Amino acid sequence: MNVILQATGLIKRYPGLTAVDGISLTIRPGICFGLLGPNGAGKTTTIEMLEGIHAPTQGTILYKGEPLGARYRQEVGIQFQHTALQEFLTVRETLTMFSKLYERTASAAELIELCALGEFLDRDTRKLSGGQRQRLLLAVALINDPELVFLDEPTTGLDPQARRNFWDLVSLVKSRGKTVVLTTHYMEEAYALCDEIVIMDKGKIMAQGTPVQLLTEHFGDVVIQLPKTDVGTRLANTPLQGVEGGDFIEIQTHELHTALTTLIAAGVSLAQLRIRAWTLEDLFIALTGKGLRA
């Protein structure tokens, strides 16, 4: 199998803490690979090792079959979760400055068009909106025409419109043959962009596969939602099992017709019934729990 980045047996220990506990990843070229996990799952530590920022305590990381080195630094692009831009520079000047750091650079005109920077090229970076800033940071990550791009929670804090616009940019980047490694807390973002997903918790991989594959493996076909007041105790003498979710009872089923027939026979009103498909958020919570993480 063609592989662009491979990690084997990664372990990262700090005093009194094992942040990453023996994970292995294989990333194929040309895909968007999503790394998901709650706070404290080891996701950020894993990404920083893959980016070459921190060395693993144990394990290996290979880029195109070779250890990370000078070639890797020239061929990888990173959009960090938090990036401080040089003040008092325009967008145009920022792109020029970063282009000087690499032997190979992408066409400035193509980057400006790809990331839709044309309208504010001569604007001070301090005066950019959240969405404009993220588009500039994506252009900076692409300035060296990388083969592998890391996007670390790139849409955090953006409004829904800016987030969707950024999704379109990521899809364009991937369509140009780039490999994208994405971390995000937005499950709909992961579903929309990622060809393959890994869910981490407590330093380990809990699940891995395509979004559709993961949902098929872990859940039934659909979820039936009914108000608690309509259900009451009527499920007690039926084979159906409900799970409380706020003001609703949720019933997982592979056989929708049979489940509905059973509910009617049990005297449950279907007037406010809702039917929905399982989502990555359902899977994420099922695997990592509902508890708050610091």
Secondary structure as the mmCIF struct_conf table of DSSP 4:
data_model
#
loop_
_struct_conf.conf_type_id
_struct_conf.id
_struct_conf.beg_label_comp_id
_struct_conf.beg_label_asym_id
_struct_conf.beg_label_seq_id
_struct_conf.end_label_comp_id
_struct_conf.end_label_asym_id
_struct_conf.end_label_seq_id
BEND BEND1 ILE A 4 ILE A 4
STRN STRN1 LEU A 5 TYR A 14
TURN_TY1_P TURN_TY1_P1 PRO A 15 GLY A 16
STRN STRN2 LEU A 17 ILE A 27
TURN_TY1_P TURN_TY1_P2 PRO A 29 GLY A 30
BEND BEND2 ILE A 31 ILE A 31
STRN STRN3 CYS A 32 LEU A 36
TURN_TY1_P TURN_TY1_P3 ASN A 39 GLY A 40
BEND BEND3 ALA A 41 GLY A 42
HELX_RH_AL_P HELX_RH_AL_P1 LYS A 43 LEU A 50
TURN_TY1_P TURN_TY1_P4 GLU A 51 GLY A 52
BEND BEND4 ILE A 53 HIS A 54
BEND BEND5 THR A 57 THR A 57
STRN STRN4 GLN A 58 TYR A 63
TURN_TY1_P TURN_TY1_P5 LYS A 64 GLY A 65
STRN STRN5 GLU A 66 PRO A 67
BEND BEND6 LEU A 68 GLY A 69
HELX_RH_AL_P HELX_RH_AL_P2 ALA A 70 GLU A 75
STRN STRN6 VAL A 76 GLN A 79
BEND BEND7 GLN A 81 HIS A 82
HELX_LH_PP_P HELX_LH_PP_P1 ALA A 84 GLN A 86
TURN_TY1_P TURN_TY1_P6 GLU A 87 PHE A 88
STRN STRN7 THR A 90 THR A 90
HELX_RH_AL_P HELX_RH_AL_P3 VAL A 91 SER A 99
TURN_TY1_P TURN_TY1_P7 LYS A 100 LEU A 101
BEND BEND8 GLU A 103 ARG A 104
HELX_RH_AL_P HELX_RH_AL_P4 ALA A 108 LEU A 114
TURN_TY1_P TURN_TY1_P8 CYS A 115 ALA A 116
HELX_RH_3T_P HELX_RH_3T_P1 GLY A 118 PHE A 120
TURN_TY1_P TURN_TY1_P9 LEU A 121 ASP A 122
BEND BEND9 ARG A 123 ARG A 123
STRN STRN8 ASP A 124 ASP A 124
HELX_RH_3T_P HELX_RH_3T_P2 THR A 125 LYS A 127
HELX_RH_AL_P HELX_RH_AL_P5 GLY A 130 ALA A 141
TURN_TY1_P TURN_TY1_P10 LEU A 142 ASN A 144
BEND BEND10 GLU A 147 GLU A 147
STRN STRN9 LEU A 148 ASP A 152
BEND BEND11 GLU A 153 GLU A 153
TURN_TY1_P TURN_TY1_P11 PRO A 154 GLY A 157
HELX_RH_AL_P HELX_RH_AL_P6 PRO A 160 SER A 175
TURN_TY1_P TURN_TY1_P12 ARG A 176 GLY A 177
STRN STRN10 THR A 179 THR A 183
BEND BEND12 HIS A 185 HIS A 185
HELX_RH_AL_P HELX_RH_AL_P7 MET A 187 LEU A 193
BEND BEND13 ASP A 195 ASP A 195
STRN STRN11 GLU A 196 ASP A 201
TURN_TY1_P TURN_TY1_P13 LYS A 202 GLY A 203
STRN STRN12 LYS A 204 GLY A 209
HELX_RH_AL_P HELX_RH_AL_P8 PRO A 211 HIS A 218
BEND BEND14 PHE A 219 PHE A 219
BEND BEND15 ASP A 221 ASP A 221
STRN STRN13 VAL A 222 PRO A 227
HELX_RH_AL_P HELX_RH_AL_P9 LYS A 228 VAL A 231
TURN_TY1_P TURN_TY1_P14 GLY A 232 ASN A 237
BEND BEND16 THR A 238 PRO A 239
STRN STRN14 GLY A 242 GLY A 245
TURN_TY1_P TURN_TY1_P15 GLY A 246 ASP A 247
STRN STRN15 PHE A 248 THR A 253
BEND BEND17 HIS A 254 HIS A 254
HELX_RH_AL_P HELX_RH_AL_P10 LEU A 256 ALA A 265
TURN_TY1_P TURN_TY1_P16 ALA A 266 GLY A 267
TURN_TY1_P TURN_TY1_P17 ALA A 271 GLN A 272
STRN STRN16 ARG A 274 ARG A 276
HELX_RH_AL_P HELX_RH_AL_P11 LEU A 280 THR A 288
BEND BEND18 LYS A 290 GLY A 291
#
